Amino acid sequence: MKLLRLGAPGEERPAVQTDDRRVLDLTPVTADIDGVFLGSGGLARARAAIESGELPELNPVRLRVGAPVARPGKVVCIGLNYRDHAEETGAAIPPRPVVFMKDPGTIVGPYDRVLIPRRSTRTDYEVELAVVIGRRARYLSGPEEGLGHIAGYAISNDVSEREFQLDFSSQWDLGKSCETFNPLGPFLVTADEIDDPQNLELRLSVNGVKRQHGNTRHMIFEIGHIVAYLSQHMVLEPGDVINTGTPAGVALGLPGTPYLRPGDVVELSIGGLGNQCQSFAQA
């Protein structure tokens, strides 16, 4: 299934896009796509409602596309998870996942405007595969069990302000948690729809110029391992989001490449998950 949320900020309604690209209203099944829905068998109920033909069709024209998951309890991020990205930034290949947190309030829709913070000089982009947790996860036994706790996947733009991130603190959160710094979506594609999450192409361009092109098979730590590893250190709840890292091509790693400025347009895509497009403006 491809789940999505349509409507103005704070007024989104749950929906699903069918294989023939019709958009169906999920409100007969749930008030929202959130942790409660995902953790209580909501995906199975949604599938049953689709198969029964009981869901009314929506006309999505002119409706804003919101993030496909209502505000999660937490956004956990993995840094330096592609060898080429670590190399381009001059960082050593990490022996274990590099973990940091991002304010859940950063999540916005995939086509929403992104705000460049005041006094920012180094706002950067990062196309990433986002994992959405579907079952409570604590002390999982390994990668296979980790994959079994995933509800689905989405595109994430882990926008970063590099001066705030690297120069203002020994931790990265300041440069990762500015408002609007995590466009997510357009879809939450359920895990059963993705044959191999370790073979998905990621692309990003700025003003039509290609900057990033990678594949999830080049991750240092694979998705199942990441979920299981995190579960040893924190409890992952349904609806939580994990950003799994970005490939090479960020402005930080390309000498002479300009950072983002007002008016810039960033386009992202991941195979099977759709695409995003954001314009950047001054906060």
C-alpha positions in Angstrom: 0.0 0.0 0.0 1.0 3.6 -0.6 -0.4 5.6 2.4 -0.6 9.4 2.3 -2.1 12.3 4.2 -3.9 15.1 2.3 -4.9 18.6 3.4 -3.7 21.8 5.1 -1.2 21.5 7.9 -2.9 20.1 11.0 -6.0 19.1 9.0 -4.6 16.2 7.0 -6.8 13.3 6.3 -5.5 9.7 5.7 -5.7 8.2 2.3 -4.3 5.4 0.2 -3.2 5.4 -3.5 -4.2 2.2 -5.3 -2.2 0.4 -8.0 -4.3 2.1 -10.6 -3.5 5.5 -9.0 -6.9 6.1 -7.6 -6.9 7.9 -4.2 -9.2 6.4 -1.5 -10.3 8.0 1.7 -9.1 6.1 4.8 -11.2 8.0 7.4 -13.7 5.1 7.6 -10.8 3.1 9.0 -8.7 5.6 11.0 -8.6 9.3 12.0 -5.0 9.5 11.0 -1.9 7.6 10.0 0.0 7.6 13.3 1.6 5.3 15.8 -1.7 4.2 17.2 -2.9 3.1 13.8 0.3 1.4 12.8 0.7 -0.4 16.2 -2.9 -1.7 16.4 -3.2 -3.6 13.2 -4.3 -0.6 11.2 -2.5 -1.8 8.0 -4.5 -5.0 8.0 -7.7 -3.2 8.5 -6.9 -0.8 5.7 -6.1 -3.7 3.3 -9.4 -5.3 4.2 -11.3 -2.1 3.6 -9.6 -1.6 0.2 -10.4 -5.2 -0.9 -14.1 -4.8 0.2 -14.5 -1.7 -1.9 -16.0 0.3 1.0 -13.6 3.3 0.8 -14.9 6.4 -1.0 -12.7 7.9 -3.7 -11.0 11.3 -3.2 -10.2 13.9 -5.7 -6.6 14.9 -4.7 -6.4 17.8 -7.1 -5.3 21.0 -5.3 -5.0 19.2 -2.0 -1.7 19.6 -0.2 0.3 16.4 0.4 1.4 16.2 4.0 4.0 14.0 5.6 2.6 10.4 5.4 2.9 9.8 9.2 1.5 12.2 11.8 4.1 13.6 14.1 6.2 10.7 15.4 7.4 10.3 18.9 11.0 10.6 17.8 13.2 10.9 14.7 16.4 8.9 15.0 19.1 9.5 12.4 22.1 7.5 11.3 25.1 9.6 10.2 28.0 8.6 7.9 26.2 5.4 6.7 27.5 5.4 3.1 31.2 4.8 2.6 31.4 7.4 -0.2 29.7 10.1 2.0 32.1 9.4 4.9 35.1 9.6 2.5 33.9 12.9 0.9 33.6 14.6 4.3 37.0 13.3 5.5 35.4 11.1 8.3 36.6 7.7 9.3 34.4 4.7 8.5 32.5 4.2 11.7 32.8 0.9 13.5 29.2 1.1 14.7 26.2 3.2 13.7 26.5 7.0 14.4 23.3 7.9 16.1 21.8 11.3 16.7 18.3 12.7 17.2 16.2 15.2 15.3 13.3 17.2 16.6 10.1 15.5 15.4 8.6 19.0 14.8 11.0 19.3 11.8 8.8 17.0 9.7 6.8 18.7 7.0 5.2 17.6 3.7 7.3 16.6 0.7 6.4 19.7 -1.3 6.3 22.2 1.5 8.6 25.2 1.5 11.7 24.8 3.6 13.0 27.7 5.6 16.7 28.6 5.7 17.4 29.7 9.3 18.4 33.2 10.1 22.2 33.7 10.2 22.6 30.5 8.2 25.5 30.3 5.9 25.7 26.5 5.2 22.3 25.0 4.8 22.7 21.6 3.1 20.6 18.8 1.6 20.6 15.0 2.2 18.4 12.5 0.4 17.7 9.5 2.7 15.6 6.4 3.0 13.3 6.8 6.0 12.1 3.8 7.9 8.8 3.9 9.9 8.4 1.6 12.8 5.3 -0.5 12.9 5.7 -2.6 16.1 7.2 -1.8 19.5 10.9 -2.8 19.3 13.2 -3.4 22.3 16.2 -5.7 22.5 15.6 -7.3 19.1 17.7 -10.4 18.4 19.2 -9.3 15.0 18.6 -7.9 11.5 15.8 -10.3 10.5 13.8 -9.4 13.5 14.6 -5.7 12.9 13.1 -5.9 9.4 10.0 -7.5 10.9 9.3 -4.4 13.0 9.1 -2.0 10.0 5.8 -0.7 8.8 7.1 0.9 5.7 9.5 3.3 3.9 9.5 6.9 2.7 11.7 9.5 1.2 13.4 11.9 3.7 15.3 15.1 3.1 17.6 15.4 6.2 18.2 19.1 5.7 21.2 20.3 7.8 22.8 23.6 8.7 26.5 22.7 8.8 27.8 25.6 10.8 25.2 25.0 13.5 25.9 21.2 13.3 29.7 21.1 13.3 30.9 24.4 14.8 28.4 25.4 17.4 28.3 22.1 19.4 30.0 18.8 19.9 26.7 17.2 19.1 24.8 17.6 15.8 21.3 18.4 16.9 21.5 22.2 16.6 22.1 21.9 12.8 19.5 19.2 12.3 16.5 20.4 14.2 15.7 23.8 12.6 12.1 24.2 11.6 10.9 22.5 8.4 14.3 20.6 8.2 12.7 17.1 7.5 10.4 16.9 4.4 8.9 13.4 4.5 6.9 11.5 1.9 4.9 11.7 -0.3 4.0 8.1 0.6 4.5 5.6 3.3 5.0 2.5 1.2 4.3 -0.6 3.3 7.2 -3.0 3.7 5.5 -5.8 1.7 5.6 -3.5 -1.4 9.4 -3.2 -1.4 11.1 -6.4 -2.6 14.6 -5.4 -1.4 15.1 -2.2 0.6 18.9 -2.7 0.1 18.6 -2.1 -3.6 16.9 1.3 -4.0 18.3 4.2 -6.0 18.4 7.6 -4.4 18.7 10.8 -6.4 18.8 14.5 -5.6 19.2 17.6 -7.7 19.5 21.3 -6.9 18.1 23.7 -9.5 18.1 20.9 -12.0 21.7 20.0 -11.5 22.4 16.4 -10.2 24.1 16.4 -6.8 23.5 13.0 -5.3 23.0 9.5 -6.9 23.4 6.4 -4.8 21.9 3.1 -3.9 21.0 1.6 -0.5 23.1 -1.4 -1.3 26.1 0.8 -0.4 25.0 1.4 3.2 27.7 0.5 5.7 25.0 -0.7 8.2 22.0 -2.3 6.6 18.4 -1.4 7.6 17.7 -4.5 9.7 20.9 -4.1 11.6 20.1 -0.5 12.3 16.7 -1.2 13.8 18.0 -4.1 15.9 21.0 -2.0 17.0 18.8 0.9 18.1 16.5 -1.4 20.0 19.4 -2.3 22.3 19.7 1.4 23.4 16.1 2.8 23.1 12.6 1.6 22.7 11.3 2.2 19.2 7.6 2.8 19.1 5.1 2.5 16.2 5.3 5.7 14.1 8.9 6.5 15.0 11.0 7.5 12.0 14.6 6.4 11.3 16.6 8.4 8.7 19.2 5.8 7.5 21.9 8.0 6.1 22.8 9.8 2.8 25.2 9.0 -0.1 27.9 11.2 -1.4 27.2 14.6 -3.1 26.3 16.9 -0.3 27.6 20.5 -0.5 29.7 19.8 2.6 31.7 17.2 0.7 32.0 19.0 -2.7 34.5 21.9 -2.5 33.2 24.9 -4.4 29.6 23.7 -4.3 27.3 26.4 -3.1 25.1 25.8 -0.1 21.4 26.4 -0.4 20.0 29.9 -0.8 16.5 31.4 -1.0 14.9 30.5 -4.3 16.8 27.2 -4.7 14.7 24.2 -5.7 15.6 20.7 -4.5 14.2 17.6 -6.1 14.5 14.1 -4.6 13.5 10.6 -5.5 13.9 7.0 -4.3 13.0 4.1 -6.5 9.5 2.8 -5.7 8.8 5.6 -3.1 7.9 8.6 -5.4 9.5 12.0 -5.4 9.8 15.3 -3.5 10.3 18.9 -4.5 11.0 21.8 -2.2 11.7 25.4 -2.7 13.8 27.1 -0.1 13.1 30.5 1.5 14.5 32.7 4.2 13.1 32.3 7.6 
